[in-house]
Protein backbone atom coordinates (compact mmCIF):
# COMPACT_ATOMS: atom_id res chain seq x y z
CA UNK A 1 0.00 0.00 0.00
CA UNK A 2 1.31 3.42 -0.98
CA UNK A 3 0.40 6.67 0.71
CA UNK A 4 0.79 10.02 -0.91
CA UNK A 5 0.12 13.73 -0.81
CA UNK A 6 -1.56 15.50 -3.68
CA UNK A 7 -1.87 19.21 -4.28
CA UNK A 8 -3.96 21.45 -6.47
CA UNK A 9 -1.73 24.44 -5.73
CA UNK A 10 -4.53 26.80 -4.78
CA UNK A 11 -3.58 30.27 -3.60
CA UNK A 12 -6.20 31.02 -0.99
CA UNK A 13 -6.08 33.83 1.55
CA UNK A 14 -5.68 32.73 5.15
CA UNK A 15 -9.02 33.71 6.70
CA UNK A 16 -7.26 34.93 9.87
CA UNK A 17 -5.08 37.47 8.06
CA UNK A 18 -6.92 37.92 4.77
CA UNK A 19 -3.53 37.57 3.12
CA UNK A 20 -2.63 35.09 0.39
CA UNK A 21 0.92 33.93 -0.26
CA UNK A 22 2.61 35.21 -3.43
CA UNK A 23 2.86 32.82 -6.36
CA UNK A 24 6.58 32.60 -5.74
CA UNK A 25 6.06 31.70 -2.09
CA UNK A 26 3.41 29.10 -2.87
CA UNK A 27 5.52 27.44 -5.55
CA UNK A 28 8.56 27.25 -3.27
CA UNK A 29 6.37 25.94 -0.44
CA UNK A 30 5.04 23.21 -2.73
CA UNK A 31 8.60 21.94 -3.05
CA UNK A 32 9.04 22.14 0.72
CA UNK A 33 5.82 20.16 1.23
CA UNK A 34 6.85 17.43 -1.21
CA UNK A 35 10.25 17.02 0.43
CA UNK A 36 8.69 17.00 3.86
CA UNK A 37 6.22 14.33 2.74
CA UNK A 38 9.09 12.08 1.73
CA UNK A 39 10.82 12.57 5.08
CA UNK A 40 7.60 11.80 6.94
CA UNK A 41 7.23 8.48 5.18
CA UNK A 42 4.86 9.15 2.29
CA UNK A 43 5.71 7.26 -0.91
CA UNK A 44 4.01 9.49 -3.47
CA UNK A 45 3.69 13.16 -4.29
CA UNK A 46 1.29 14.22 -7.02
CA UNK A 47 0.64 17.66 -8.46
CA UNK A 48 -2.38 18.95 -10.30
CA UNK A 49 -2.14 20.77 -13.61
CA UNK A 50 -3.66 24.22 -13.76
CA UNK A 51 -3.84 27.01 -16.29
CA UNK A 52 -5.73 29.64 -14.35
CA UNK A 53 -5.55 31.63 -11.14
CA UNK A 54 -5.87 31.18 -8.22
CA UNK A 55 -3.80 28.05 -8.81
CA UNK A 56 -0.06 27.64 -9.19
CA UNK A 57 -0.06 23.94 -9.93
CA UNK A 58 2.14 23.81 -13.02
CA UNK A 59 0.71 24.01 -16.53
CA UNK A 60 3.23 21.31 -17.36
CA UNK A 61 3.69 19.06 -14.29
CA UNK A 62 7.06 17.58 -15.43
CA UNK A 63 8.64 21.00 -14.77
CA UNK A 64 7.88 20.71 -11.06
CA UNK A 65 8.34 16.95 -10.93
CA UNK A 66 11.78 17.06 -12.55
CA UNK A 67 12.90 19.58 -9.94
CA UNK A 68 11.50 17.35 -7.20
CA UNK A 69 13.25 14.33 -8.71
CA UNK A 70 16.54 16.11 -8.10
CA UNK A 71 15.57 17.02 -4.53
CA UNK A 72 14.22 13.66 -3.35
CA UNK A 73 15.49 10.10 -3.09
CA UNK A 74 12.59 7.67 -3.15
CA UNK A 75 9.43 9.68 -3.63
CA UNK A 76 7.29 8.54 -6.57
CA UNK A 77 6.34 11.62 -8.56
CA UNK A 78 2.88 11.66 -10.03
CA UNK A 79 0.10 13.90 -11.26
CA UNK A 80 -3.43 14.60 -10.11
CA UNK A 81 -4.18 15.05 -12.86
CA UNK A 82 -2.53 15.39 -16.27
CA UNK A 83 -5.04 16.92 -18.67
CA UNK A 84 -5.28 14.32 -21.40
CA UNK A 85 -8.01 16.28 -23.15
CA UNK A 86 -6.25 19.54 -23.92
CA UNK A 87 -2.61 18.47 -24.13
CA UNK A 88 -0.98 17.16 -27.25
CA UNK A 89 -0.24 13.46 -26.67
CA UNK A 90 3.05 13.86 -28.54
CA UNK A 91 4.24 16.42 -25.99
CA UNK A 92 2.99 14.26 -23.12
CA UNK A 93 4.91 11.27 -24.50
CA UNK A 94 8.10 13.31 -24.79
CA UNK A 95 7.91 15.28 -21.55
CA UNK A 96 6.99 12.41 -19.25
CA UNK A 97 9.47 10.00 -20.83
CA UNK A 98 12.19 12.61 -20.32
CA UNK A 99 11.09 13.04 -16.70
CA UNK A 100 11.16 9.28 -16.28
CA UNK A 101 14.84 9.23 -17.24
CA UNK A 102 15.73 12.11 -14.93
CA UNK A 103 13.82 10.50 -12.06
CA UNK A 104 15.19 6.98 -12.69
CA UNK A 105 11.69 5.63 -13.11
CA UNK A 106 10.12 7.24 -10.04
CA UNK A 107 7.24 8.54 -12.16
CA UNK A 108 3.65 7.68 -12.90
CA UNK A 109 0.69 9.72 -14.15
CA UNK A 110 -2.97 10.17 -13.50
CA UNK A 111 -5.00 11.17 -16.52
CA UNK A 112 -7.96 13.49 -16.06
CA UNK A 113 -10.24 15.62 -18.14
CA UNK A 114 -10.03 18.59 -15.80
CA UNK A 115 -12.90 20.37 -14.12
CA UNK A 116 -12.33 23.83 -15.57
CA UNK A 117 -14.43 24.22 -18.70
CA UNK A 118 -12.71 27.36 -20.06
CA UNK A 119 -9.39 25.52 -20.37
CA UNK A 120 -10.56 23.70 -23.48
CA UNK A 121 -10.80 26.71 -25.82
CA UNK A 122 -7.48 28.07 -24.47
CA UNK A 123 -5.89 25.06 -26.09
CA UNK A 124 -8.09 25.03 -29.16
CA UNK A 125 -10.28 22.17 -28.00
CA UNK A 126 -14.02 21.73 -27.71
CA UNK A 127 -15.31 20.84 -24.23
CA UNK A 128 -18.23 18.91 -25.75
CA UNK A 129 -15.61 16.49 -27.06
CA UNK A 130 -14.18 15.82 -23.57
CA UNK A 131 -14.60 12.06 -23.61
CA UNK A 132 -13.65 11.51 -27.28
CA UNK A 133 -10.53 13.66 -26.71
CA UNK A 134 -9.57 11.62 -23.64
CA UNK A 135 -10.10 8.41 -25.60
CA UNK A 136 -8.23 9.38 -28.76
CA UNK A 137 -5.38 11.26 -27.08
CA UNK A 138 -4.60 8.50 -24.64
CA UNK A 139 -4.70 5.88 -27.35
CA UNK A 140 -2.06 7.82 -29.27
CA UNK A 141 0.05 8.38 -26.14
CA UNK A 142 -0.17 4.67 -25.36
CA UNK A 143 1.11 3.81 -28.81
CA UNK A 144 3.85 6.46 -28.86
CA UNK A 145 5.34 4.92 -25.72
CA UNK A 146 5.15 1.37 -27.01
CA UNK A 147 5.81 1.55 -30.74
CA UNK A 148 9.10 2.77 -32.15
CA UNK A 149 7.47 4.20 -35.27
CA UNK A 150 3.91 5.32 -35.28
CA UNK A 151 1.63 5.90 -38.27
CA UNK A 152 -1.44 7.54 -36.96
CA UNK A 153 -4.50 9.48 -38.04
CA UNK A 154 -7.30 10.75 -35.82
CA UNK A 155 -9.88 13.47 -35.40
CA UNK A 156 -8.14 15.90 -33.10
CA UNK A 157 -4.58 16.47 -34.34
CA UNK A 158 -2.49 16.31 -37.46
CA UNK A 159 -1.63 12.81 -38.69
CA UNK A 160 1.76 11.26 -37.90
CA UNK A 161 3.86 9.21 -40.26
CA UNK A 162 6.72 7.08 -39.09
CA UNK A 163 6.94 9.26 -36.03
CA UNK A 164 9.22 8.33 -33.16
CA UNK A 165 8.62 9.99 -29.80
CA UNK A 166 11.90 10.76 -28.06
CA UNK A 167 13.32 9.95 -25.67
CA UNK A 168 12.05 6.38 -25.55
CA UNK A 169 10.63 5.46 -22.12
CA UNK A 170 13.20 4.35 -19.55
CA UNK A 171 14.11 0.67 -20.16
CA UNK A 172 11.38 0.74 -22.81
CA UNK A 173 8.84 0.55 -20.02
CA UNK A 174 6.31 3.40 -20.10
CA UNK A 175 5.29 5.00 -16.81
CA UNK A 176 2.26 3.45 -15.13
CA UNK A 177 -0.96 5.33 -15.84
CA UNK A 178 -3.98 5.82 -13.60
CA UNK A 179 -7.18 7.18 -15.12
CA UNK A 180 -9.12 9.52 -12.89
CA UNK A 181 -12.81 10.22 -13.09
CA UNK A 182 -15.52 11.03 -10.60
CA UNK A 183 -18.49 9.71 -12.49
CA UNK A 184 -17.84 9.03 -16.17
CA UNK A 185 -18.12 5.28 -16.73
CA UNK A 186 -16.25 5.70 -20.03
CA UNK A 187 -13.07 6.52 -18.12
CA UNK A 188 -13.37 3.50 -15.79
CA UNK A 189 -13.86 1.45 -18.96
CA UNK A 190 -10.80 3.04 -20.54
CA UNK A 191 -8.63 2.19 -17.52
CA UNK A 192 -9.88 -1.41 -17.58
CA UNK A 193 -9.38 -1.79 -21.34
CA UNK A 194 -5.67 -1.00 -21.14
CA UNK A 195 -5.05 -2.77 -17.84
CA UNK A 196 -4.15 0.61 -16.32
CA UNK A 197 -5.07 1.86 -12.86
CA UNK A 198 -8.16 3.75 -11.80
CA UNK A 199 -8.11 6.79 -9.51
CA UNK A 200 -11.13 8.30 -7.78
CA UNK A 201 -10.47 11.66 -6.15
CA UNK A 202 -13.02 10.78 -3.47
CA UNK A 203 -13.16 14.29 -2.06
CA UNK A 204 -16.28 16.24 -2.82
CA UNK A 205 -18.69 13.46 -3.58
CA UNK A 206 -20.71 10.93 -1.70
CA UNK A 207 -19.26 7.46 -1.47
CA UNK A 208 -21.87 5.99 -3.84
CA UNK A 209 -19.97 7.40 -6.83
CA UNK A 210 -16.71 5.92 -5.62
CA UNK A 211 -18.29 2.52 -5.09
CA UNK A 212 -20.06 2.47 -8.46
CA UNK A 213 -17.06 3.58 -10.47
CA UNK A 214 -14.55 1.26 -8.82
CA UNK A 215 -16.93 -1.67 -9.11
CA UNK A 216 -17.39 -1.04 -12.82
CA UNK A 217 -13.63 -0.67 -13.32
CA UNK A 218 -12.91 -3.91 -11.48
CA UNK A 219 -15.55 -5.90 -13.42
CA UNK A 220 -14.27 -4.65 -16.74
CA UNK A 221 -10.62 -5.21 -15.75
CA UNK A 222 -11.46 -8.87 -15.33
CA UNK A 223 -13.50 -8.86 -18.54
CA UNK A 224 -10.44 -7.66 -20.46
CA UNK A 225 -8.44 -10.49 -18.95
CA UNK A 226 -5.83 -8.48 -17.04
CA UNK A 227 -6.52 -10.35 -13.82
CA UNK A 228 -9.32 -10.94 -11.36
CA UNK A 229 -11.53 -8.02 -10.39
CA UNK A 230 -9.96 -7.83 -6.94
CA UNK A 231 -6.51 -7.56 -8.52
CA UNK A 232 -7.19 -4.37 -10.46
CA UNK A 233 -5.23 -1.24 -9.50
CA UNK A 234 -7.23 1.27 -7.48
CA UNK A 235 -6.11 4.59 -6.02
CA UNK A 236 -8.25 6.91 -3.92
CA UNK A 237 -8.02 10.47 -2.73
CA UNK A 238 -9.13 11.78 0.61
CA UNK A 239 -8.66 14.74 2.89
CA UNK A 240 -8.18 15.21 6.56
CA UNK A 241 -7.28 17.75 9.20
CA UNK A 242 -6.16 16.54 12.57
CA UNK A 243 -4.89 17.52 15.98
CA UNK A 244 -4.22 15.32 18.96
CA UNK A 245 -7.55 16.40 20.40
CA UNK A 246 -10.50 16.18 18.07
CA UNK A 247 -12.06 19.42 19.31
CA UNK A 248 -8.84 21.35 18.62
CA UNK A 249 -8.90 20.09 15.03
CA UNK A 250 -12.51 21.24 14.61
CA UNK A 251 -11.87 24.68 16.05
CA UNK A 252 -8.71 25.25 14.07
CA UNK A 253 -9.94 23.97 10.72
CA UNK A 254 -13.42 25.53 10.72
CA UNK A 255 -12.49 29.03 9.47
CA UNK A 256 -10.47 27.45 6.64
CA UNK A 257 -13.30 25.10 5.75
CA UNK A 258 -15.91 27.85 5.80
CA UNK A 259 -13.92 29.95 3.32
CA UNK A 260 -12.36 27.20 1.22
CA UNK A 261 -12.73 27.32 -2.54
CA UNK A 262 -15.12 24.68 -3.91
CA UNK A 263 -17.02 23.84 -0.73
CA UNK A 264 -16.77 26.97 1.39
CA UNK A 265 -19.96 28.93 2.00
CA UNK A 266 -21.93 25.76 1.33
CA UNK A 267 -22.75 22.95 3.72
CA UNK A 268 -21.62 23.11 7.34
CA UNK A 269 -18.43 21.29 8.24
CA UNK A 270 -20.57 18.88 10.29
CA UNK A 271 -22.67 17.98 7.23
CA UNK A 272 -19.74 17.89 4.83
CA UNK A 273 -17.73 15.50 6.99
CA UNK A 274 -20.77 13.23 7.09
CA UNK A 275 -21.48 13.39 3.35
CA UNK A 276 -17.92 13.17 2.01
CA UNK A 277 -14.68 11.51 3.13
CA UNK A 278 -13.36 14.75 4.70
CA UNK A 279 -12.24 13.83 8.21
CA UNK A 280 -11.60 16.44 10.88
CA UNK A 281 -10.50 15.06 14.22
CA UNK A 282 -7.86 13.07 16.01
CA UNK A 283 -5.34 10.82 14.28
CA UNK A 284 -7.38 7.85 15.50
CA UNK A 285 -10.47 9.20 13.75
CA UNK A 286 -8.54 9.72 10.52
CA UNK A 287 -7.30 6.15 10.75
CA UNK A 288 -10.79 4.75 11.28
CA UNK A 289 -12.29 6.75 8.44
CA UNK A 290 -9.55 5.84 5.99
CA UNK A 291 -9.90 2.17 6.81
CA UNK A 292 -13.57 2.43 5.83
CA UNK A 293 -12.50 3.17 2.26
CA UNK A 294 -11.42 -0.44 1.94
CA UNK A 295 -14.95 -1.55 2.80
CA UNK A 296 -16.20 0.55 -0.12
CA UNK A 297 -13.75 -0.47 -2.84
CA UNK A 298 -11.94 -3.60 -1.63
CA UNK A 299 -8.20 -3.92 -1.03
CA UNK A 300 -6.52 -1.17 -2.98
CA UNK A 301 -3.09 0.10 -3.87
CA UNK A 302 -2.72 3.80 -3.21
CA UNK A 303 -4.21 6.35 -0.85
CA UNK A 304 -3.60 10.04 -1.54
CA UNK A 305 -4.38 12.88 0.85
CA UNK A 306 -5.09 16.52 0.06
CA UNK A 307 -3.39 18.46 2.85
CA UNK A 308 -2.13 21.84 1.59
CA UNK A 309 -5.20 23.79 0.62
CA UNK A 310 -7.83 26.28 1.70
CA UNK A 311 -5.25 28.84 2.80
CA UNK A 312 -3.69 26.72 5.56
CA UNK A 313 -0.30 28.17 6.51
CA UNK A 314 2.63 26.09 5.26
CA UNK A 315 3.75 25.58 8.87
CA UNK A 316 0.39 23.94 9.63
CA UNK A 317 0.59 21.80 6.49
CA UNK A 318 4.02 20.53 7.53
CA UNK A 319 2.67 19.73 11.01
CA UNK A 320 -0.17 17.80 9.42
CA UNK A 321 2.32 15.82 7.35
CA UNK A 322 4.26 15.03 10.54
CA UNK A 323 1.11 13.85 12.28
CA UNK A 324 0.39 11.58 9.32
CA UNK A 325 3.93 10.23 9.43
CA UNK A 326 4.02 9.64 13.17
CA UNK A 327 0.50 8.66 14.09
CA UNK A 328 -1.48 7.68 11.02
CA UNK A 329 0.60 5.99 8.32
CA UNK A 330 2.23 3.31 10.54
CA UNK A 331 -1.18 2.17 11.82
CA UNK A 332 -2.77 2.33 8.36
CA UNK A 333 0.03 0.22 6.89
CA UNK A 334 -0.44 -2.38 9.56
CA UNK A 335 -4.24 -2.43 9.30
CA UNK A 336 -4.40 -2.43 5.49
CA UNK A 337 -2.00 -5.39 5.45
CA UNK A 338 -4.34 -7.43 7.64
CA UNK A 339 -6.50 -9.93 5.74
CA UNK A 340 -5.17 -8.65 2.45
CA UNK A 341 -5.16 -11.64 0.06
CA UNK A 342 -1.70 -12.55 -1.22
CA UNK A 343 -2.77 -12.23 -4.83
CA UNK A 344 -3.70 -8.55 -4.52
CA UNK A 345 -0.80 -6.70 -6.13
CA UNK A 346 1.00 -3.68 -4.68
CA UNK A 347 0.98 -0.40 -6.60
CA UNK A 348 3.21 -0.81 -9.66
CA UNK A 349 6.74 0.58 -9.52
CA UNK A 350 9.17 0.91 -12.41
CA UNK A 351 11.03 -2.21 -11.29
CA UNK A 352 7.78 -4.16 -11.15
CA UNK A 353 6.74 -3.00 -14.62
CA UNK A 354 10.17 -3.86 -15.99
CA UNK A 355 9.99 -7.38 -14.57
CA UNK A 356 6.42 -7.80 -15.74
CA UNK A 357 7.36 -6.84 -19.26
CA UNK A 358 10.43 -9.11 -19.26
CA UNK A 359 8.20 -11.99 -18.18
CA UNK A 360 5.88 -11.25 -21.09
CA UNK A 361 3.02 -10.37 -18.75
CA UNK A 362 2.36 -6.79 -19.76
CA UNK A 363 -1.40 -6.28 -20.22
CA UNK A 364 -2.72 -6.55 -23.76
CA UNK A 365 -4.97 -3.60 -24.56
CA UNK A 366 -8.51 -4.80 -25.13
CA UNK A 367 -7.77 -8.27 -23.77
CA UNK A 368 -5.61 -11.08 -25.09
CA UNK A 369 -6.47 -14.70 -25.84
CA UNK A 370 -8.42 -16.34 -23.07
CA UNK A 371 -10.11 -13.14 -21.93
CA UNK A 372 -13.88 -12.82 -22.12
CA UNK A 373 -13.41 -9.72 -24.29
CA UNK A 374 -11.36 -11.77 -26.76
CA UNK A 375 -13.98 -14.53 -26.87
CA UNK A 376 -16.76 -11.99 -27.43
CA UNK A 377 -14.83 -10.41 -30.30
CA UNK A 378 -14.29 -13.81 -31.90
CA UNK A 379 -17.97 -14.60 -31.54
CA UNK A 380 -18.94 -11.28 -33.11
CA UNK A 381 -16.55 -11.89 -36.01
CA UNK A 382 -17.92 -15.38 -36.61
CA UNK A 383 -21.43 -14.01 -36.62
CA UNK A 384 -20.46 -11.37 -39.18
CA UNK A 385 -18.86 -13.94 -41.48
CA UNK A 386 -21.97 -16.07 -41.18
CA UNK A 387 -24.28 -13.25 -42.14
CA UNK A 388 -22.10 -12.28 -45.14
CA UNK B 1 -44.68 9.35 4.19
CA UNK B 2 -46.55 6.33 2.90
CA UNK B 3 -50.29 5.89 2.81
CA UNK B 4 -52.45 3.03 3.99
CA UNK B 5 -52.24 1.70 0.46
CA UNK B 6 -48.69 0.57 1.08
CA UNK B 7 -48.27 -2.93 -0.19
CA UNK B 8 -47.03 -5.54 2.25
CA UNK B 9 -44.79 -6.85 -0.49
CA UNK B 10 -43.29 -4.03 -2.53
CA UNK B 11 -42.22 -6.44 -5.22
CA UNK B 12 -45.68 -7.60 -6.16
CA UNK B 13 -46.24 -6.86 -9.83
CA UNK B 14 -49.41 -4.87 -9.20
CA UNK B 15 -47.65 -2.31 -7.00
CA UNK B 16 -47.16 1.14 -8.49
CA UNK B 17 -44.88 3.64 -6.80
CA UNK B 18 -46.08 7.22 -6.99
CA UNK B 19 -43.53 9.91 -6.11
CA UNK B 20 -45.09 13.22 -5.16
CA UNK B 21 -42.99 16.37 -5.15
CA UNK B 22 -44.51 19.43 -3.51
CA UNK B 23 -42.52 22.65 -3.60
CA UNK B 24 -44.67 24.69 -1.23
CA UNK B 25 -42.71 26.85 1.17
CA UNK B 26 -45.02 27.21 4.14
CA UNK B 27 -46.53 24.60 6.38
CA UNK B 28 -49.42 24.10 5.84
CA UNK B 29 -49.27 25.08 2.20
CA UNK B 30 -51.84 25.09 -0.56
CA UNK B 31 -49.24 23.49 -2.86
CA UNK B 32 -48.89 20.61 -0.46
CA UNK B 33 -52.68 20.40 -0.19
CA UNK B 34 -53.07 20.19 -3.97
CA UNK B 35 -50.28 17.59 -4.17
CA UNK B 36 -52.01 15.46 -1.55
CA UNK B 37 -55.36 15.69 -3.31
CA UNK B 38 -53.77 14.76 -6.62
CA UNK B 39 -51.97 11.79 -5.08
CA UNK B 40 -55.17 10.66 -3.34
CA UNK B 41 -57.07 10.87 -6.63
CA UNK B 42 -54.33 8.92 -8.39
CA UNK B 43 -54.19 6.32 -5.62
CA UNK B 44 -57.96 5.87 -5.75
CA UNK B 45 -57.94 5.54 -9.53
CA UNK B 46 -55.07 3.03 -9.43
CA UNK B 47 -56.83 1.01 -6.73
CA UNK B 48 -60.00 0.93 -8.81
CA UNK B 49 -57.97 -0.55 -11.63
CA UNK B 50 -56.65 -3.30 -9.39
CA UNK B 51 -53.25 -1.80 -8.58
CA UNK B 52 -51.68 -1.15 -5.22
CA UNK B 53 -50.47 2.42 -5.08
CA UNK B 54 -47.55 3.27 -2.81
CA UNK B 55 -47.36 7.00 -2.30
CA UNK B 56 -44.02 8.62 -1.53
CA UNK B 57 -44.81 12.19 -0.58
CA UNK B 58 -41.93 14.66 -0.51
CA UNK B 59 -41.93 18.27 0.65
CA UNK B 60 -39.03 20.17 -0.87
CA UNK B 61 -38.98 22.72 1.95
CA UNK B 62 -37.59 19.99 4.20
CA UNK B 63 -34.53 19.62 1.96
CA UNK B 64 -34.23 23.24 0.79
CA UNK B 65 -30.78 23.77 2.31
CA UNK B 66 -29.65 20.29 1.25
CA UNK B 67 -30.56 21.19 -2.33
CA UNK B 68 -28.67 24.49 -2.09
CA UNK B 69 -25.63 22.72 -0.60
CA UNK B 70 -25.75 20.16 -3.35
CA UNK B 71 -25.76 22.96 -5.94
CA UNK B 72 -22.60 24.62 -4.66
CA UNK B 73 -20.68 21.45 -3.84
CA UNK B 74 -21.17 17.96 -5.18
CA UNK B 75 -22.30 16.35 -2.00
CA UNK B 76 -25.77 15.18 -1.12
CA UNK B 77 -27.31 14.65 2.28
CA UNK B 78 -28.72 11.23 3.02
CA UNK B 79 -32.24 12.60 3.09
CA UNK B 80 -31.90 14.25 -0.31
CA UNK B 81 -30.19 11.17 -1.79
CA UNK B 82 -33.01 8.97 -0.58
CA UNK B 83 -35.55 11.35 -2.09
CA UNK B 84 -33.82 11.49 -5.46
CA UNK B 85 -33.43 7.73 -5.42
CA UNK B 86 -37.16 7.29 -4.85
CA UNK B 87 -38.10 9.79 -7.56
CA UNK B 88 -35.71 8.28 -10.09
CA UNK B 89 -37.27 4.86 -9.75
CA UNK B 90 -40.92 5.88 -9.36
CA UNK B 91 -43.52 4.40 -11.69
CA UNK B 92 -45.31 7.70 -11.88
CA UNK B 93 -44.77 11.21 -10.61
CA UNK B 94 -46.87 14.11 -9.39
CA UNK B 95 -45.07 17.48 -9.40
CA UNK B 96 -46.65 20.55 -7.85
CA UNK B 97 -45.14 24.01 -7.53
CA UNK B 98 -46.34 27.38 -6.34
CA UNK B 99 -46.20 30.13 -8.98
CA UNK B 100 -43.50 32.69 -8.24
CA UNK B 101 -42.78 35.60 -10.57
CA UNK B 102 -44.49 34.12 -13.60
CA UNK B 103 -43.00 30.62 -13.25
CA UNK B 104 -42.41 27.67 -10.94
CA UNK B 105 -40.37 28.37 -7.81
CA UNK B 106 -36.59 28.32 -7.89
CA UNK B 107 -36.57 25.52 -5.32
CA UNK B 108 -38.75 23.41 -7.60
CA UNK B 109 -36.40 23.94 -10.54
CA UNK B 110 -33.30 23.30 -8.41
CA UNK B 111 -34.66 19.93 -7.37
CA UNK B 112 -35.27 18.80 -10.94
CA UNK B 113 -31.83 20.11 -11.87
CA UNK B 114 -30.40 17.38 -9.65
CA UNK B 115 -32.20 14.59 -11.52
CA UNK B 116 -30.17 12.75 -14.14
CA UNK B 117 -31.19 13.70 -17.68
CA UNK B 118 -32.13 10.19 -18.67
CA UNK B 119 -33.41 8.85 -15.34
CA UNK B 120 -37.09 9.43 -16.05
CA UNK B 121 -37.50 8.86 -19.76
CA UNK B 122 -41.07 7.78 -20.50
CA UNK B 123 -42.27 8.09 -16.90
CA UNK B 124 -45.73 9.67 -16.59
CA UNK B 125 -45.95 12.96 -14.73
CA UNK B 126 -48.96 14.91 -13.54
CA UNK B 127 -48.43 18.65 -13.15
CA UNK B 128 -50.05 20.96 -10.67
CA UNK B 129 -49.53 24.56 -9.65
CA UNK B 130 -50.95 26.95 -7.10
CA UNK B 131 -51.17 30.72 -7.14
CA UNK B 132 -52.91 33.70 -5.65
CA UNK B 133 -54.88 34.47 -8.77
CA UNK B 134 -56.28 32.44 -11.66
CA UNK B 135 -54.36 34.68 -14.06
CA UNK B 136 -51.24 32.53 -13.60
CA UNK B 137 -52.86 29.30 -14.68
CA UNK B 138 -50.86 29.06 -17.92
CA UNK B 139 -47.68 28.59 -15.90
CA UNK B 140 -48.32 24.85 -16.11
CA UNK B 141 -48.30 24.90 -19.89
CA UNK B 142 -45.77 27.64 -20.49
CA UNK B 143 -43.18 26.86 -17.83
CA UNK B 144 -43.67 23.44 -16.29
CA UNK B 145 -44.47 21.42 -19.38
CA UNK B 146 -41.20 22.27 -21.20
CA UNK B 147 -39.15 21.27 -18.14
CA UNK B 148 -40.63 17.78 -18.12
CA UNK B 149 -40.54 17.51 -21.91
CA UNK B 150 -36.81 18.11 -21.57
CA UNK B 151 -36.63 15.12 -19.22
CA UNK B 152 -38.56 13.20 -21.91
CA UNK B 153 -41.34 12.27 -19.52
CA UNK B 154 -44.96 11.55 -20.45
CA UNK B 155 -46.57 14.79 -19.39
CA UNK B 156 -50.32 14.37 -18.76
CA UNK B 157 -52.58 16.57 -20.89
CA UNK B 158 -54.54 17.84 -17.89
CA UNK B 159 -52.66 20.20 -15.61
CA UNK B 160 -54.35 21.23 -12.38
CA UNK B 161 -54.10 24.83 -11.35
CA UNK B 162 -55.57 26.00 -8.06
CA UNK B 163 -55.93 29.69 -7.26
CA UNK B 164 -56.75 30.96 -3.77
CA UNK B 165 -60.43 31.34 -4.66
CA UNK B 166 -60.64 27.70 -5.77
CA UNK B 167 -60.14 26.53 -2.21
CA UNK B 168 -63.25 28.32 -1.03
CA UNK B 169 -64.54 31.76 -1.82
CA UNK B 170 -66.19 34.47 0.20
CA UNK B 171 -69.46 34.41 -1.66
CA UNK B 172 -70.26 30.77 -1.25
CA UNK B 173 -68.24 29.59 -4.21
CA UNK B 174 -70.34 31.47 -6.73
CA UNK B 175 -67.67 33.69 -8.26
CA UNK B 176 -68.89 33.18 -11.75
CA UNK B 177 -72.17 32.78 -13.53
CA UNK B 178 -71.46 29.05 -13.90
CA UNK B 179 -73.71 26.63 -12.12
CA UNK B 180 -70.70 24.82 -10.67
CA UNK B 181 -68.73 26.35 -7.78
CA UNK B 182 -64.97 26.85 -8.04
CA UNK B 183 -64.39 24.23 -5.35
CA UNK B 184 -66.49 21.67 -7.14
CA UNK B 185 -64.74 22.42 -10.40
CA UNK B 186 -61.30 21.96 -8.78
CA UNK B 187 -62.33 18.64 -7.20
CA UNK B 188 -63.67 17.40 -10.50
CA UNK B 189 -60.50 18.42 -12.28
CA UNK B 190 -58.33 16.69 -9.63
CA UNK B 191 -60.35 13.48 -9.98
CA UNK B 192 -60.01 13.69 -13.75
CA UNK B 193 -56.25 14.19 -13.48
CA UNK B 194 -55.99 11.19 -11.15
CA UNK B 195 -57.89 9.03 -13.63
CA UNK B 196 -55.74 10.17 -16.49
CA UNK B 197 -52.49 9.47 -14.64
CA UNK B 198 -53.70 6.08 -13.40
CA UNK B 199 -54.75 5.11 -16.93
CA UNK B 200 -51.30 5.74 -18.34
CA UNK B 201 -49.44 4.33 -15.33
CA UNK B 202 -51.49 1.13 -15.42
CA UNK B 203 -50.61 0.56 -19.03
CA UNK B 204 -46.87 0.65 -18.33
CA UNK B 205 -44.75 -2.08 -16.76
CA UNK B 206 -43.53 -1.37 -13.24
CA UNK B 207 -40.00 0.01 -13.24
CA UNK B 208 -37.15 -1.97 -11.67
CA UNK B 209 -36.40 -1.06 -8.07
CA UNK B 210 -33.30 -1.45 -5.99
CA UNK B 211 -32.70 -1.44 -2.28
CA UNK B 212 -31.43 1.89 -0.94
CA UNK B 213 -28.15 0.21 0.03
CA UNK B 214 -27.61 -1.13 -3.47
CA UNK B 215 -25.80 1.39 -5.65
CA UNK B 216 -26.94 1.89 -9.21
CA UNK B 217 -25.11 -0.19 -11.76
CA UNK B 218 -23.34 2.01 -14.25
CA UNK B 219 -23.89 1.31 -17.90
CA UNK B 220 -20.87 1.17 -20.08
CA UNK B 221 -20.13 1.50 -23.78
CA UNK B 222 -17.51 -1.09 -24.75
CA UNK B 223 -14.20 0.65 -25.31
CA UNK B 224 -13.77 -0.60 -28.88
CA UNK B 225 -16.82 1.43 -29.78
CA UNK B 226 -15.51 4.51 -27.98
CA UNK B 227 -12.19 4.16 -29.71
CA UNK B 228 -13.62 3.70 -33.17
CA UNK B 229 -16.17 6.45 -32.72
CA UNK B 230 -18.99 3.99 -33.38
CA UNK B 231 -20.76 4.83 -30.15
CA UNK B 232 -22.74 7.69 -31.67
Contacts between the chains, C-beta under 8 A, distances in Angstrom:
chain1	res1	chain2	res2	distance
A	131	B	226	7.4
A	132	B	226	7.7
A	132	B	229	7.0
A	135	B	223	7.8
A	135	B	226	5.0
A	135	B	227	6.0
A	136	B	227	7.8
A	139	B	227	6.1
A	155	B	229	7.4
A	182	B	74	7.6
A	185	B	218	4.3
A	185	B	219	6.6
A	185	B	220	4.8
A	185	B	221	7.9
A	186	B	220	7.4
A	186	B	221	6.5
A	186	B	226	6.0
A	188	B	218	7.5
A	188	B	220	7.5
A	189	B	220	4.9
A	189	B	221	7.1
A	189	B	222	7.4
A	189	B	223	5.2
A	189	B	226	7.2
A	190	B	223	6.1
A	190	B	226	7.3
A	192	B	223	7.7
A	193	B	223	3.9
A	204	B	73	5.7
A	204	B	74	4.3
A	204	B	75	6.2
A	205	B	74	4.9
A	205	B	75	6.5
A	206	B	75	5.9
A	206	B	76	5.5
A	206	B	81	6.7
A	208	B	81	7.4
A	208	B	215	5.0
A	208	B	216	7.8
A	211	B	215	5.2
A	212	B	215	4.9
A	212	B	216	6.3
A	212	B	217	7.5
A	212	B	218	5.2
A	213	B	218	7.0
A	215	B	215	7.5
A	215	B	218	8.0
A	216	B	217	7.8
A	216	B	218	4.7
A	216	B	220	6.2
A	220	B	220	6.7
A	262	B	73	6.8
A	263	B	72	7.6
A	263	B	73	4.5
A	263	B	75	7.7
A	265	B	72	7.0
A	266	B	68	7.8
A	266	B	69	5.1
A	266	B	72	4.2
A	266	B	73	4.6
A	267	B	69	4.0
A	267	B	73	6.2
A	267	B	75	6.4
A	271	B	69	6.8
A	271	B	75	7.9
A	271	B	77	6.6
A	272	B	73	7.2
A	272	B	75	6.3
A	274	B	77	7.9
A	274	B	78	7.9
A	275	B	75	3.9
A	275	B	76	6.5
A	275	B	77	6.2
A	275	B	78	7.8
A	276	B	75	5.1
A	366	B	223	7.0
A	366	B	224	6.7
A	377	B	224	7.8
